[in-house]
Each structure stands twice: as C-alpha cells, then as structure tokens.
Amino acid sequence: MTFFTENELGIAVIGGLAITLTLIFFMTRRSGESLGAFAAAVGATIGLLAIEWFVQTDREQVAAAVHGIYAAIDRNDVDGVLALIDPGATQIRADAQAVMPQYKVESAGSGRNIEVTLNEAASPMTATSSSRAFVNGTHAQAGHIPYVNQRVDLEWVKSGDGWLVTGYTAYHDGKPINVRASVNANRPVP
C-alpha cells in the first residue's frame, strides 16, 4: 500500500502507460468500451495521485520533521529546535542549548534524499533517518565553521501526531563526531 502513498513518480509512470495504451486502443476501436477504459485509466491515475498527495505516511512525516529541524536551525531558533526534541532526551537538549547560542547559522538544511527506517513494532513507534546535511555559519570564538555534505543520523519517536528526536549521530568524513566538542574546537572531534 505504501507504493500508492509514497511514490508519485511510479504512479505517474504506470498511469501514463495505462493512459497511453488505452488511448491507442480507443483510437483504433472507436468504441464505447475503449472510451470507458481510457476514462478509467485517467480517473484511476488522477485518483491515485490525489491519494499520494493528501495522505502523509509516517515515513513522510519523519522526512518532514527532518526538514523542520533543519529549518529551525537555519533560523537560529533554539526554541524551535527544542520543540522537536523529546523532553526525555536531556543530553540532546543540553547540546542544542549549549551550542546554538554560540553559533550564528547562515544556512542549514538536508538533502532531498532522506532515508527513513520505521520500527512499527516498538511502542511508541520509532524511526531512524539518515541524510546528508549542511550547516554554514560562524562560531563566536572559533570563527567560520562549515559542515557541508556530511551524514547525520537522527533517531525519532512518535509522540501524538508528530515525531520528536531522541538521539543523533553526526559524521565527518564517515566517522562519528562529538558535535559540542567539534564546534568548540573548530575541527572534527571523535
């Protein structure tokens, strides 16, 4: 079922093929049945695309939350970042409260390719996201600190209708780093 709620390109390609084939069939037969098949193909494609557009799966919600946390970082919004962190994740909250006020972010974001793995068996449901991220800005003492095209893994827990961060691992050249120590030293610190 997730194919129909998470894959607009697949729906468009299959629907386009079905529409093309039924249109060819209609052009050669010119019958009511072939016109009905063509109309059904068009209607089914539009209907499935509408379902994909309006239904947001848990995987899509996590991806949107990833973009949301980077948008809050981009705005230098400490409270916005804290709102997306689980209240029980005290170390992450402490990292955000310690690092963000020292850092003037000029731009931040993640790539479009966010890999999300859901653990639906957990109660509450959990997920892990992995994406390439960038943060560009200036640290109060260390100066300009670019963090470009590096992997960041985020751990999430479903809370009500949304998702909150419970853990993270930032990488530099494929190796995990200590974010707080790295920002303060202006270099990757394992």
N, C-alpha and C positions, 0 to 999 in steps of 0.2 A: 504494500500500500504506500510505502514511503516514496516509491517511484513517482506516483501521481501527486505527491505533496511536496517534493523536494527537487524535481527535475524538470524545469520548464523547457530546457533545450531538447531533452528527449521527447517530451510531449509534442513540442512544435515539429520536430523532425518526423516522428511517426504520424502525427496528424497531417503534416504536409504531404507525406507519401500517400496516405489514405485519401486525402482530398484530390491529389493529382490522379491517382488510379481511378477513383470514382468519376472524376471529370472526364477522363479519357473514355471510360465506359459509357457515360452519358452522351458524349459527342458521337460515339459510334452507333449507339442504340436509339437514342432519342425517345426513350420510353418513360413512363411514369415511375416505374420501379427504379430505373437508373438515376432519375432525378431525386427520388427518395433516398437512395444510397448516398448520393452526393450531399444532400442536405443533412443526412445523419452524420456523415463524416465531418462536415463543417461544424455542426452543432456539438458533436462529441469533443472535437478539438477545442472549441471555444469554452465549453463547459469544464473540461479538464484543466485548461489554462486558468480559468477563473478560480477553480478549487485550489490550484497551486498558489495562486496569488493571494488568496484570502486566508488559507489555513497555514498557520505558523506552527511547525513541529517543534519538539523540544530541541532538536539539533539546530534548527534555525534560530530558536530563542537564545541558545548558548552563543551562537555566532554573533547575534545582535548584541548580546551582553559584552562580548569581547570588544566589538566596535564602540560600545558605550563607555567602557572603562578607559579605552584609549582617547576617546573624545573628551572625557573629564580630565585626563592627564594633559591633553592638548590645551585645555582652557585654564590649566593650573588650578583646578578646582579640587582642593583637598576634601571638602565635604562631599562632593560628587563621587570621588573615588571611594571614600569611606562608606557611602551609601550602597556601593556594590560589593563590599567585603562583608563576609559573615561576621556577626558580632563576636562569635566564639573564636575567630581567627586572630587572637591577640597579637601574635608576632607580626603578621602581615599589616595589621592596623598600625602597629608601632613603627614598622618600616615606612609606611606611607606618611605618617605624621612626622617622622624624623627627616626623611629625605625630601619630600615635596616642598616644604617651605624654603629649603636651601637652594632650590633649583628653579630657574626661570625657563620654562619649556617654551620653545618657539614653534615646534611642531612635533606631533606624535601620532602614531597610527599603526595599523596592522595591514598586512596584505589581504587580498581578497580570498586567498586560499587558506581557509581555516579548517583544520581537521578536527572534528568533534567525535569523541567516543563516549557513548552513553552507557551507564551501568543502571539498567532499568530494574535489576533485581534488588538493588540497595533501597533501603527505606530510611529517609527520603532518597529519591533518585539522585545520583551523582553523575558527573561528566568530567571529561578532560578535554581541553582544547590545546591545540598546538598551531602556532602561526609564526610568520616572520614579522618582526616588529621594528619600528624605528622611533627613537626619541632624540630630538635635537634641541639642545638648549645650553644654558650657562649656569654653572655652579657658583655660588657666592665666593668660595675661596679657591676652588680648583680651576676655574675658567671654563672654556667651551668643552663640552663632553658630548660627542656624537655617539649614538648607539644605533647603528644602521644595519638593516637586513640581518638581524640576529634572531635566533629561535627563542620563543618564550612559550612555556607550557603553563597553563592555568588549570587549577582544579576547582570544580564548581559543585554546589549543592543546590537542589531545587528548594526554594523557600516560597511557599504560596504559589503565585502565578509567575514568579521570576526566578532568577538564578543569581547566587552570590558566590564570590571567590572564597575558597577555603585554603588554598595553597598555590604556590607558584615556583617555577624554576626558570631563571633567566640564564641564557648561554652566551658565551663569547667565543667565536670560532669553534663551536661544537662542544665546549666544555662548560659545565655549570659554574656560575659565579655567585658571590655574595654581593647582592646589589648595594646594600648600605655601605659596605667597606669599599666597593669598587668606585662608587660615586665620590666618597670622601677622599680616596687616593688618586682619582682621575686615571685609573687604569684597571683592567680586569683583575679581580682578586678572587681566587678559588674559594 
